[in-house]
């Protein structure tokens, strides 16, 4: 009887691992699709990466220019929005980066939203959680 329980446990662990790999691949495929769609629409593809202590780099990785760009922080607990000081730019061109500072406590994963206007006057937004 203990051998059967061990076999069932091993099969369960293997199936859980396969499910995790499948989920990760689906997530990666969806992210690639989002980037392709943004590029096809001549739009911006944003990334925000940590830089030093409380610093972040915002990069427009897409082929389109962004106008009136602002970054806000969304509080995960109460969904309130806080302005990020110094995170406003009149224009960010394709493949251009800007930096900003935001105090982040230990163990806190901030969620940022980027708001911008396209050259044809469409208002857009994008959000991400920082790992």
The first five atom37 places (N, CA, C, CB, O) and aatype in JSON, in Angstrom:
{
  "aatype": [20, 20, 20, 20, 20, 20, 20, 20, 20, 20, 20, 20, 20, 20, 20, 20, 20, 20, 20, 20, 20, 20, 20, 20, 20, 20, 20, 20, 20, 20, 20, 20, 20, 20, 20, 20, 20, 20, 20, 20, 20, 20, 20, 20, 20, 20, 20, 20, 20, 20, 20, 20, 20, 20, 20, 20, 20, 20, 20, 20, 20, 20, 20, 20, 20, 20, 20, 20, 20, 20, 20, 20, 20, 20, 20, 20, 20, 20, 20, 20, 20, 20, 20, 20, 20, 20, 20, 20, 20, 20, 20, 20, 20, 20, 20, 20, 20, 20, 20, 20, 20, 20, 20, 20, 20, 20, 20, 20, 20, 20, 20, 20, 20, 20, 20, 20, 20, 20, 20, 20, 20, 20, 20, 20, 20, 20, 20, 20, 20, 20, 20],
  "atom_mask": [
    [1, 1, 1, 1, 1],
    [1, 1, 1, 1, 1],
    [1, 1, 1, 1, 1],
    [1, 1, 1, 1, 1],
    [1, 1, 1, 1, 1],
    [1, 1, 1, 1, 1],
    [1, 1, 1, 1, 1],
    [1, 1, 1, 1, 1],
    [1, 1, 1, 1, 1],
    [1, 1, 1, 1, 1],
    [1, 1, 1, 1, 1],
    [1, 1, 1, 1, 1],
    [1, 1, 1, 1, 1],
    [1, 1, 1, 1, 1],
    [1, 1, 1, 1, 1],
    [1, 1, 1, 1, 1],
    [1, 1, 1, 1, 1],
    [1, 1, 1, 1, 1],
    [1, 1, 1, 1, 1],
    [1, 1, 1, 1, 1],
    [1, 1, 1, 1, 1],
    [1, 1, 1, 1, 1],
    [1, 1, 1, 1, 1],
    [1, 1, 1, 1, 1],
    [1, 1, 1, 1, 1],
    [1, 1, 1, 1, 1],
    [1, 1, 1, 1, 1],
    [1, 1, 1, 1, 1],
    [1, 1, 1, 1, 1],
    [1, 1, 1, 1, 1],
    [1, 1, 1, 1, 1],
    [1, 1, 1, 1, 1],
    [1, 1, 1, 1, 1],
    [1, 1, 1, 1, 1],
    [1, 1, 1, 1, 1],
    [1, 1, 1, 1, 1],
    [1, 1, 1, 1, 1],
    [1, 1, 1, 1, 1],
    [1, 1, 1, 1, 1],
    [1, 1, 1, 1, 1],
    [1, 1, 1, 1, 1],
    [1, 1, 1, 1, 1],
    [1, 1, 1, 1, 1],
    [1, 1, 1, 1, 1],
    [1, 1, 1, 1, 1],
    [1, 1, 1, 1, 1],
    [1, 1, 1, 1, 1],
    [1, 1, 1, 1, 1],
    [1, 1, 1, 1, 1],
    [1, 1, 1, 1, 1],
    [1, 1, 1, 1, 1],
    [1, 1, 1, 1, 1],
    [1, 1, 1, 1, 1],
    [1, 1, 1, 1, 1],
    [1, 1, 1, 1, 1],
    [1, 1, 1, 1, 1],
    [1, 1, 1, 1, 1],
    [1, 1, 1, 1, 1],
    [1, 1, 1, 1, 1],
    [1, 1, 1, 1, 1],
    [1, 1, 1, 1, 1],
    [1, 1, 1, 1, 1],
    [1, 1, 1, 1, 1],
    [1, 1, 1, 1, 1],
    [1, 1, 1, 1, 1],
    [1, 1, 1, 1, 1],
    [1, 1, 1, 1, 1],
    [1, 1, 1, 1, 1],
    [1, 1, 1, 1, 1],
    [1, 1, 1, 1, 1],
    [1, 1, 1, 1, 1],
    [1, 1, 1, 1, 1],
    [1, 1, 1, 1, 1],
    [1, 1, 1, 1, 1],
    [1, 1, 1, 1, 1],
    [1, 1, 1, 1, 1],
    [1, 1, 1, 1, 1],
    [1, 1, 1, 1, 1],
    [1, 1, 1, 1, 1],
    [1, 1, 1, 1, 1],
    [1, 1, 1, 1, 1],
    [1, 1, 1, 1, 1],
    [1, 1, 1, 1, 1],
    [1, 1, 1, 1, 1],
    [1, 1, 1, 1, 1],
    [1, 1, 1, 1, 1],
    [1, 1, 1, 1, 1],
    [1, 1, 1, 1, 1],
    [1, 1, 1, 1, 1],
    [1, 1, 1, 1, 1],
    [1, 1, 1, 1, 1],
    [1, 1, 1, 1, 1],
    [1, 1, 1, 1, 1],
    [1, 1, 1, 1, 1],
    [1, 1, 1, 1, 1],
    [1, 1, 1, 1, 1],
    [1, 1, 1, 1, 1],
    [1, 1, 1, 1, 1],
    [1, 1, 1, 1, 1],
    [1, 1, 1, 1, 1],
    [1, 1, 1, 1, 1],
    [1, 1, 1, 1, 1],
    [1, 1, 1, 1, 1],
    [1, 1, 1, 1, 1],
    [1, 1, 1, 1, 1],
    [1, 1, 1, 1, 1],
    [1, 1, 1, 1, 1],
    [1, 1, 1, 1, 1],
    [1, 1, 1, 1, 1],
    [1, 1, 1, 1, 1],
    [1, 1, 1, 1, 1],
    [1, 1, 1, 1, 1],
    [1, 1, 1, 1, 1],
    [1, 1, 1, 1, 1],
    [1, 1, 1, 1, 1],
    [1, 1, 1, 1, 1],
    [1, 1, 1, 1, 1],
    [1, 1, 1, 1, 1],
    [1, 1, 1, 1, 1],
    [1, 1, 1, 1, 1],
    [1, 1, 1, 1, 1],
    [1, 1, 1, 1, 1],
    [1, 1, 1, 1, 1],
    [1, 1, 1, 1, 1],
    [1, 1, 1, 1, 1],
    [1, 1, 1, 1, 1],
    [1, 1, 1, 1, 1],
    [1, 1, 1, 1, 1],
    [1, 1, 1, 1, 1],
    [1, 1, 1, 1, 1],
    [1, 1, 1, 1, 1]
  ],
  "atom_positions": [
    [[0.81, -1.2, 0.0], [0.0, 0.0, 0.0], [0.85, 1.26, 0.0], [-0.92, 0.0, 1.19], [0.52, 2.2, -0.72]],
    [[1.94, 1.34, 0.78], [2.76, 2.54, 0.74], [3.39, 2.76, -0.64], [3.86, 2.44, 1.8], [3.59, 3.9, -1.05]],
    [[3.69, 1.68, -1.37], [4.27, 1.82, -2.7], [3.27, 2.48, -3.65], [4.71, 0.44, -3.25], [3.67, 3.3, -4.48]],
    [[2.0, 2.14, -3.55], [0.97, 2.73, -4.41], [0.82, 4.23, -4.11], [-0.39, 2.02, -4.2], [0.69, 5.04, -5.03]],
    [[0.86, 4.58, -2.83], [0.76, 5.99, -2.46], [1.96, 6.77, -2.99], [0.66, 6.14, -0.94], [1.81, 7.91, -3.43]],
    [[3.14, 6.17, -2.95], [4.34, 6.81, -3.46], [4.24, 7.04, -4.97], [5.59, 5.97, -3.13], [4.6, 8.1, -5.47]],
    [[3.77, 6.05, -5.69], [3.61, 6.17, -7.14], [2.6, 7.25, -7.49], [3.17, 4.83, -7.75], [2.83, 8.05, -8.39]],
    [[1.5, 7.28, -6.78], [0.48, 8.31, -7.03], [1.05, 9.69, -6.74], [-0.78, 8.06, -6.15], [0.77, 10.64, -7.48]],
    [[1.84, 9.83, -5.69], [2.46, 11.12, -5.35], [3.43, 11.56, -6.45], [3.2, 11.03, -4.01], [3.44, 12.72, -6.83]],
    [[4.23, 10.62, -6.94], [5.18, 10.95, -8.0], [4.46, 11.39, -9.26], [6.09, 9.75, -8.29], [4.85, 12.36, -9.9]],
    [[3.4, 10.68, -9.63], [2.62, 11.04, -10.81], [2.0, 12.43, -10.63], [1.51, 9.99, -11.08], [1.97, 13.22, -11.57]],
    [[1.51, 12.73, -9.45], [0.91, 14.05, -9.18], [1.94, 15.16, -9.31], [0.29, 14.07, -7.78], [1.64, 16.22, -9.85]],
    [[3.16, 14.94, -8.82], [4.23, 15.94, -8.91], [4.61, 16.16, -10.37], [5.48, 15.49, -8.08], [4.78, 17.3, -10.8]],
    [[4.73, 15.08, -11.14], [5.08, 15.21, -12.56], [3.99, 15.97, -13.31], [5.29, 13.81, -13.19], [4.3, 16.85, -14.1]],
    [[2.73, 15.66, -13.07], [1.63, 16.35, -13.74], [1.57, 17.83, -13.34], [0.31, 15.67, -13.42], [1.26, 18.68, -14.17]],
    [[1.86, 18.13, -12.09], [1.89, 19.53, -11.65], [3.0, 20.29, -12.36], [2.08, 19.63, -10.12], [2.8, 21.43, -12.79]],
    [[4.15, 19.68, -12.48], [5.25, 20.3, -13.19], [4.93, 20.55, -14.65], [6.49, 19.45, -13.08], [5.24, 21.62, -15.18]],
    [[4.31, 19.58, -15.31], [3.92, 19.76, -16.7], [2.89, 20.87, -16.86], [3.36, 18.44, -17.26], [2.94, 21.64, -17.82]],
    [[1.96, 20.97, -15.93], [0.96, 22.04, -15.98], [1.61, 23.4, -15.81], [-0.1, 21.83, -14.9], [1.22, 24.36, -16.48]],
    [[2.59, 23.5, -14.93], [3.3, 24.77, -14.72], [4.07, 25.17, -15.98], [4.26, 24.67, -13.52], [4.05, 26.34, -16.36]],
    [[4.73, 24.23, -16.62], [5.47, 24.52, -17.85], [4.5, 24.96, -18.95], [6.28, 23.29, -18.31], [4.78, 25.93, -19.65]],
    [[3.39, 24.27, -19.09], [2.39, 24.63, -20.1], [1.85, 26.04, -19.87], [1.23, 23.61, -20.09], [1.72, 26.82, -20.81]],
    [[1.54, 26.36, -18.62], [1.02, 27.69, -18.29], [2.04, 28.76, -18.61], [0.63, 27.77, -16.81], [1.68, 29.8, -19.16]],
    [[3.29, 28.53, -18.29], [4.36, 29.5, -18.57], [4.5, 29.73, -20.08], [5.71, 29.01, -17.98], [4.65, 30.87, -20.53]],
    [[4.46, 28.67, -20.85], [4.59, 28.8, -22.31], [3.4, 29.56, -22.89], [4.7, 27.41, -22.98], [3.58, 30.37, -23.81]],
    [[2.21, 29.33, -22.38], [1.04, 30.07, -22.86], [1.16, 31.55, -22.53], [-0.26, 29.49, -22.25], [0.8, 32.41, -23.34]],
    [[1.66, 31.85, -21.34], [1.86, 33.24, -20.93], [2.89, 33.93, -21.82], [2.31, 33.31, -19.46], [2.68, 35.06, -22.25]],
    [[4.0, 33.25, -22.1], [5.03, 33.81, -22.98], [4.48, 34.05, -24.39], [6.24, 32.88, -23.03], [4.78, 35.06, -25.01]],
    [[3.69, 33.11, -24.88], [3.11, 33.26, -26.22], [2.15, 34.46, -26.26], [2.37, 31.98, -26.64], [2.13, 35.19, -27.25]],
    [[1.37, 34.64, -25.21], [0.46, 35.79, -25.16], [1.23, 37.09, -25.13], [-0.45, 35.69, -23.94], [0.83, 38.06, -25.77]],
    [[2.34, 37.14, -24.39], [3.16, 38.34, -24.33], [3.77, 38.65, -25.69], [4.28, 38.19, -23.28], [3.81, 39.81, -26.1]],
    [[4.23, 37.63, -26.4], [4.78, 37.85, -27.74], [3.71, 38.36, -28.69], [5.4, 36.56, -28.28], [3.98, 39.22, -29.53]],
    [[2.5, 37.83, -28.57], [1.4, 38.27, -29.43], [1.07, 39.73, -29.15], [0.16, 37.4, -29.21], [0.85, 40.5, -30.09]],
    [[1.04, 40.13, -27.87], [0.76, 41.52, -27.52], [1.8, 42.45, -28.12], [0.73, 41.69, -25.99], [1.46, 43.52, -28.63]],
    [[3.07, 42.06, -28.06], [4.13, 42.9, -28.62], [4.01, 43.01, -30.13], [5.51, 42.34, -28.24], [4.21, 44.09, -30.68]],
    [[3.68, 41.9, -30.8], [3.51, 41.95, -32.26], [2.34, 42.83, -32.65], [3.31, 40.54, -32.82], [2.44, 43.6, -33.61]],
    [[1.23, 42.73, -31.91], [0.07, 43.56, -32.21], [0.37, 45.04, -32.01], [-1.12, 43.14, -31.35], [-0.06, 45.88, -32.8]],
    [[1.11, 45.36, -30.95], [1.47, 46.76, -30.71], [2.37, 47.28, -31.82], [2.17, 46.91, -29.34], [2.2, 48.42, -32.27]],
    [[3.31, 46.47, -32.26], [4.2, 46.9, -33.33], [3.44, 47.05, -34.64], [5.36, 45.9, -33.5], [3.71, 47.97, -35.41]],
    [[2.5, 46.15, -34.88], [1.71, 46.23, -36.11], [0.85, 47.49, -36.14], [0.83, 44.99, -36.27], [0.57, 48.03, -37.2]],
    [[0.45, 47.95, -34.98], [-0.39, 49.14, -34.9], [0.45, 50.41, -34.85], [-1.3, 49.07, -33.67], [-0.07, 51.5, -34.61]],
    [[1.78, 50.28, -35.08], [2.7, 51.42, -35.01], [2.55, 52.13, -33.68], [2.44, 52.41, -36.17], [2.42, 53.35, -33.62]],
    [[2.58, 51.36, -32.63], [2.36, 51.89, -31.28], [3.61, 51.66, -30.43], [1.14, 51.23, -30.63], [4.64, 51.19, -30.92]],
    [[3.5, 52.0, -29.18], [4.6, 51.88, -28.23], [4.56, 50.52, -27.54], [4.56, 53.01, -27.18], [3.49, 49.99, -27.26]],
    [[5.72, 49.97, -27.29], [5.87, 48.77, -26.48], [6.75, 49.15, -25.3], [6.47, 47.56, -27.31], [7.95, 49.39, -25.48]],
    [[6.18, 49.21, -24.11], [6.88, 49.75, -22.95], [7.54, 48.67, -22.12], [5.93, 50.53, -22.08], [7.08, 47.52, -22.08]],
    [[8.63, 49.04, -21.47], [9.22, 48.24, -20.4], [9.6, 49.19, -19.28], [10.47, 47.42, -20.91], [10.01, 50.33, -19.52]],
    [[9.47, 48.72, -18.05], [9.95, 49.45, -16.88], [10.85, 48.5, -16.12], [8.76, 49.98, -15.97], [10.44, 47.4, -15.74]],
    [[12.08, 48.92, -15.9], [13.05, 48.08, -15.21], [13.64, 48.82, -14.02], [14.16, 47.64, -16.17], [13.87, 50.03, -14.09]],
    [[13.88, 48.11, -12.91], [14.51, 48.74, -11.75], [15.93, 49.2, -12.08], [14.54, 47.76, -10.55], [16.64, 48.59, -12.87]],
    [[16.31, 50.31, -11.45], [17.65, 50.85, -11.64], [18.11, 51.42, -10.3], [17.69, 51.94, -12.77], [17.49, 52.35, -9.79]],
    [[19.15, 50.89, -9.74], [19.68, 51.35, -8.46], [18.58, 51.38, -7.4], [20.31, 52.74, -8.61], [17.57, 50.68, -7.52]],
    [[18.78, 52.18, -6.37], [17.83, 52.25, -5.26], [16.68, 53.18, -5.63], [18.53, 52.74, -3.96], [16.9, 54.37, -5.87]],
    [[15.47, 52.66, -5.68], [14.25, 53.41, -5.95], [14.24, 54.1, -7.31], [14.06, 54.44, -4.89], [13.43, 55.0, -7.53]],
    [[15.1, 53.71, -8.22], [15.11, 54.27, -9.56], [14.53, 53.28, -10.56], [16.52, 54.68, -9.97], [14.65, 52.07, -10.38]],
    [[13.92, 53.8, -11.61], [13.34, 52.96, -12.65], [13.63, 53.56, -14.01], [11.82, 52.8, -12.44], [13.77, 54.77, -14.15]],
    [[13.73, 52.7, -15.02], [13.95, 53.13, -16.4], [12.71, 52.75, -17.2], [15.24, 52.48, -17.0], [12.32, 51.58, -17.25]],
    [[12.11, 53.74, -17.84], [10.96, 53.54, -18.73], [11.48, 53.6, -20.16], [9.83, 54.6, -18.49], [12.1, 54.59, -20.54]],
    [[11.23, 52.55, -20.96], [11.72, 52.49, -22.33], [10.56, 52.28, -23.29], [12.76, 51.38, -22.5], [9.73, 51.4, -23.1]],
    [[10.53, 53.09, -24.34], [9.59, 52.91, -25.44], [10.28, 52.02, -26.46], [9.15, 54.3, -26.07], [11.11, 52.5, -27.24]],
    [[9.95, 50.75, -26.47], [10.6, 49.79, -27.36], [9.87, 49.58, -28.66], [10.75, 48.5, -26.67], [10.25, 48.71, -29.44]],
    [[8.83, 50.36, -28.9], [8.05, 50.19, -30.13], [8.42, 51.2, -31.19], [6.58, 50.29, -29.82], [9.25, 52.08, -30.95]],
    [[7.81, 51.08, -32.35], [8.13, 51.96, -33.46], [7.43, 53.31, -33.43], [7.81, 51.28, -34.73], [7.73, 54.18, -34.26]],
    [[6.51, 53.51, -32.51], [5.75, 54.75, -32.48], [6.22, 55.71, -31.4], [4.29, 54.45, -32.27], [6.73, 55.29, -30.36]],
    [[6.04, 57.0, -31.65], [6.37, 58.03, -30.66], [5.21, 58.15, -29.68], [6.66, 59.4, -31.35], [4.05, 57.91, -30.04]],
    [[5.52, 58.53, -28.45], [4.5, 58.74, -27.41], [4.55, 60.19, -26.97], [4.72, 57.78, -26.2], [5.63, 60.73, -26.74]],
    [[3.39, 60.81, -26.86], [3.28, 62.21, -26.46], [2.6, 62.3, -25.1], [2.51, 63.04, -27.51], [1.79, 61.44, -24.76]],
    [[2.93, 63.33, -24.33], [2.31, 63.57, -23.02], [2.33, 62.32, -22.15], [0.87, 64.06, -23.19], [1.28, 61.85, -21.69]],
    [[3.5, 61.78, -21.94], [3.67, 60.52, -21.21], [3.69, 60.79, -19.71], [4.98, 59.79, -21.65], [4.41, 61.68, -19.24]],
    [[2.92, 60.02, -18.95], [2.94, 60.08, -17.49], [2.98, 58.66, -16.93], [1.7, 60.86, -16.95], [2.47, 57.72, -17.53]],
    [[3.61, 58.54, -15.75], [3.64, 57.26, -15.04], [2.98, 57.47, -13.69], [5.11, 56.73, -14.87], [3.28, 58.43, -12.98]],
    [[2.06, 56.57, -13.32], [1.42, 56.6, -12.01], [1.62, 55.23, -11.36], [-0.11, 56.96, -12.13], [1.82, 54.22, -12.03]],
    [[1.57, 55.22, -10.03], [1.65, 53.97, -9.28], [0.26, 53.6, -8.8], [2.63, 54.09, -8.08], [-0.46, 54.45, -8.27]],
    [[-0.12, 52.36, -8.99], [-1.42, 51.85, -8.54], [-1.19, 51.02, -7.3], [-2.12, 51.02, -9.66], [-0.42, 50.06, -7.32]],
    [[-1.86, 51.38, -6.21], [-1.74, 50.63, -4.95], [-2.51, 49.33, -5.09], [-2.27, 51.47, -3.74], [-3.71, 49.34, -5.36]],
    [[-1.83, 48.2, -4.91], [-2.47, 46.89, -5.08], [-3.55, 46.63, -4.04], [-1.43, 45.79, -5.01], [-4.5, 45.89, -4.31]],
    [[-3.42, 47.23, -2.86], [-4.37, 46.95, -1.78], [-5.72, 47.63, -2.02], [-3.8, 47.41, -0.44], [-6.76, 46.98, -1.99]],
    [[-5.69, 48.94, -2.26], [-6.97, 49.65, -2.39], [-7.21, 50.21, -3.78], [-7.02, 50.77, -1.39], [-8.18, 50.94, -3.98]],
    [[-6.36, 49.88, -4.75], [-6.49, 50.28, -6.15], [-6.44, 51.79, -6.35], [-7.78, 49.75, -6.71], [-6.87, 52.29, -7.39]],
    [[-5.93, 52.53, -5.36], [-5.8, 53.97, -5.52], [-4.6, 54.27, -6.41], [-5.67, 54.66, -4.15], [-3.66, 53.48, -6.51]],
    [[-4.64, 55.43, -7.05], [-3.59, 55.83, -7.98], [-2.81, 56.99, -7.38], [-4.18, 56.22, -9.36], [-3.39, 57.96, -6.91]],
    [[-1.47, 56.88, -7.4], [-0.6, 57.91, -6.86], [0.3, 58.43, -7.97], [0.25, 57.38, -5.67], [0.91, 57.64, -8.69]],
    [[0.38, 59.74, -8.11], [1.28, 60.32, -9.1], [2.72, 60.05, -8.7], [1.03, 61.84, -9.24], [3.05, 60.04, -7.52]],
    [[3.55, 59.83, -9.68], [4.97, 59.63, -9.45], [5.66, 60.94, -9.81], [5.54, 58.42, -10.3], [5.61, 61.38, -10.96]],
    [[6.31, 61.57, -8.82], [6.98, 62.85, -9.06], [8.06, 62.7, -10.12], [7.58, 63.4, -7.76], [8.85, 61.76, -10.08]],
    [[8.09, 63.63, -11.05], [9.13, 63.64, -12.07], [8.94, 62.61, -13.16], [10.44, 63.44, -11.45], [9.86, 62.38, -13.95]],
    [[7.78, 61.97, -13.23], [7.54, 60.94, -14.24], [6.55, 61.46, -15.28], [7.0, 59.65, -13.58], [5.54, 60.82, -15.57]],
    [[6.86, 62.61, -15.84], [6.05, 63.2, -16.92], [7.0, 63.72, -17.98], [5.11, 64.35, -16.38], [7.97, 64.41, -17.68]],
    [[6.71, 63.39, -19.24], [7.55, 63.83, -20.34], [6.66, 64.26, -21.5], [8.54, 62.71, -20.77], [5.63, 63.63, -21.75]],
    [[7.04, 65.31, -22.22], [6.23, 65.76, -23.35], [6.27, 64.79, -24.53], [6.68, 67.13, -23.8], [5.31, 64.69, -25.29]],
    [[7.4, 64.07, -24.69], [7.53, 63.14, -25.81], [8.61, 62.11, -25.49], [7.87, 63.9, -27.12], [9.67, 62.45, -24.95]],
    [[8.33, 60.85, -25.82], [9.34, 59.79, -25.77], [9.33, 59.12, -27.14], [9.06, 58.74, -24.59], [8.34, 58.5, -27.54]],
    [[10.44, 59.24, -27.85], [10.54, 58.69, -29.2], [10.8, 57.19, -29.15], [11.65, 59.39, -29.98], [11.12, 56.65, -28.09]],
    [[10.65, 56.5, -30.3], [10.91, 55.06, -30.34], [12.33, 54.73, -29.86], [10.71, 54.53, -31.77], [13.3, 55.4, -30.22]],
    [[12.42, 53.7, -29.06], [13.67, 53.17, -28.53], [14.41, 54.18, -27.64], [14.57, 52.74, -29.67], [15.63, 54.11, -27.49]],
    [[13.68, 55.1, -27.07], [14.23, 56.08, -26.16], [13.84, 55.71, -24.74], [13.74, 57.51, -26.52], [12.78, 55.13, -24.52]],
    [[14.69, 56.05, -23.76], [14.44, 55.73, -22.35], [14.45, 57.0, -21.51], [15.48, 54.74, -21.81], [15.13, 57.97, -21.83]],
    [[13.68, 56.96, -20.44], [13.66, 58.03, -19.43], [13.74, 57.36, -18.06], [12.37, 58.93, -19.56], [13.33, 56.21, -17.9]],
    [[14.26, 58.09, -17.08], [14.36, 57.54, -15.73], [13.47, 58.32, -14.78], [15.82, 57.56, -15.23], [13.18, 59.5, -15.01]],
    [[13.04, 57.66, -13.7], [12.28, 58.32, -12.65], [12.54, 57.62, -11.33], [10.77, 58.32, -12.97], [13.0, 56.47, -11.3]],
    [[12.25, 58.32, -10.24], [12.45, 57.8, -8.9], [11.1, 57.59, -8.23], [13.34, 58.75, -8.05], [10.19, 58.41, -8.39]],
    [[10.97, 56.51, -7.48], [9.77, 56.25, -6.69], [10.19, 55.43, -5.48], [8.66, 55.52, -7.52], [10.82, 54.38, -5.64]],
    [[9.85, 55.9, -4.27], [10.21, 55.16, -3.06], [9.4, 53.87, -3.0], [9.96, 56.02, -1.8], [8.17, 53.89, -3.08]],
    [[10.1, 52.76, -2.86], [9.47, 51.44, -2.79], [9.99, 50.75, -1.55], [9.76, 50.6, -4.07], [11.2, 50.6, -1.38]],
    [[9.08, 50.32, -0.66], [9.47, 49.62, 0.56], [9.93, 48.2, 0.28], [8.33, 49.61, 1.54], [9.62, 47.63, -0.76]],
    [[10.66, 47.64, 1.23], [11.13, 46.27, 1.1], [9.96, 45.3, 1.0], [12.02, 45.89, 2.28], [8.99, 45.4, 1.75]],
    [[10.05, 44.4, 0.07], [9.02, 43.39, -0.1], [7.78, 43.87, -0.83], [8.62, 42.88, 1.23], [6.86, 43.09, -1.05]],
    [[7.74, 45.13, -1.22], [6.58, 45.68, -1.93], [6.83, 45.63, -3.42], [6.27, 47.14, -1.48], [7.89, 46.06, -3.88]],
    [[5.89, 45.11, -4.18], [6.0, 45.04, -5.64], [5.1, 46.12, -6.23], [5.62, 43.62, -6.18], [3.88, 45.94, -6.3]],
    [[5.68, 47.23, -6.67], [4.84, 48.3, -7.21], [4.22, 47.91, -8.55], [5.65, 49.57, -7.37], [4.76, 47.1, -9.3]],
    [[3.08, 48.51, -8.81], [2.41, 48.35, -10.11], [2.33, 49.74, -10.72], [0.97, 47.69, -9.96], [1.74, 50.65, -10.14]],
    [[2.92, 49.89, -11.88], [2.94, 51.17, -12.57], [2.02, 51.15, -13.78], [4.36, 51.54, -12.98], [1.86, 50.12, -14.43]],
    [[1.43, 52.3, -14.06], [0.66, 52.49, -15.29], [1.31, 53.62, -16.08], [-0.84, 52.81, -14.99], [1.67, 54.65, -15.52]],
    [[1.45, 53.41, -17.37], [1.97, 54.43, -18.27], [0.79, 54.92, -19.12], [3.15, 53.88, -19.18], [0.07, 54.12, -19.72]],
    [[0.6, 56.23, -19.15], [-0.45, 56.85, -19.96], [0.21, 57.74, -21.0], [-1.47, 57.66, -19.08], [1.15, 58.47, -20.68]],
    [[-0.26, 57.68, -22.24], [0.31, 58.51, -23.29], [-0.71, 58.76, -24.38], [1.57, 57.85, -23.87], [-1.77, 58.13, -24.43]],
    [[-0.37, 59.68, -25.25], [-1.18, 60.0, -26.42], [-0.37, 59.68, -27.66], [-1.64, 61.5, -26.4], [0.82, 59.98, -27.71]],
    [[-1.0, 59.08, -28.65], [-0.31, 58.77, -29.9], [-0.31, 60.01, -30.79], [-0.99, 57.56, -30.63], [-1.09, 60.93, -30.56]],
    [[0.56, 60.06, -31.81], [0.58, 61.21, -32.7], [-0.76, 61.47, -33.41], [1.65, 61.02, -33.74], [-1.04, 62.6, -33.81]],
    [[-1.59, 60.42, -33.57], [-2.91, 60.63, -34.17], [-3.99, 60.89, -33.11], [-3.31, 59.41, -35.01], [-5.18, 60.74, -33.37]],
    [[-3.55, 61.29, -31.91], [-4.41, 61.78, -30.82], [-5.26, 60.71, -30.14], [-5.3, 62.84, -31.35], [-6.35, 61.02, -29.65]],
    [[-4.79, 59.47, -30.11], [-5.47, 58.42, -29.34], [-4.83, 58.33, -27.97], [-5.4, 57.04, -30.07], [-3.6, 58.36, -27.86]],
    [[-5.64, 58.22, -26.92], [-5.13, 58.06, -25.57], [-4.95, 56.58, -25.28], [-6.08, 58.71, -24.53], [-5.86, 55.78, -25.51]],
    [[-3.78, 56.22, -24.78], [-3.47, 54.82, -24.52], [-2.94, 54.67, -23.11], [-2.46, 54.28, -25.55], [-2.52, 55.65, -22.49]],
    [[-2.94, 53.42, -22.59], [-2.33, 53.13, -21.3], [-1.82, 51.7, -21.29], [-3.34, 53.37, -20.14], [-2.27, 50.84, -22.06]],
    [[-0.86, 51.46, -20.41], [-0.25, 50.14, -20.26], [0.17, 50.02, -18.8], [0.98, 49.94, -21.24], [0.58, 51.01, -18.19]],
    [[0.07, 48.82, -18.24], [0.47, 48.66, -16.83], [1.3, 47.39, -16.66], [-0.77, 48.6, -15.9], [1.23, 46.46, -17.46]],
    [[2.11, 47.41, -15.59], [2.94, 46.26, -15.29], [3.28, 46.26, -13.8], [4.23, 46.27, -16.16], [3.33, 47.31, -13.16]],
    [[3.52, 45.07, -13.27], [4.02, 44.94, -11.9], [5.52, 44.73, -11.99], [3.31, 43.75, -11.12], [6.0, 44.01, -12.86]],
    [[6.26, 45.35, -11.09], [7.71, 45.22, -11.07], [8.07, 44.01, -10.22], [8.38, 46.52, -10.53], [7.65, 43.91, -9.07]],
    [[8.86, 43.08, -10.77], [9.23, 41.89, -10.0], [10.17, 42.2, -8.86], [9.86, 40.87, -10.9], [10.57, 41.29, -8.12]]
  ]
}
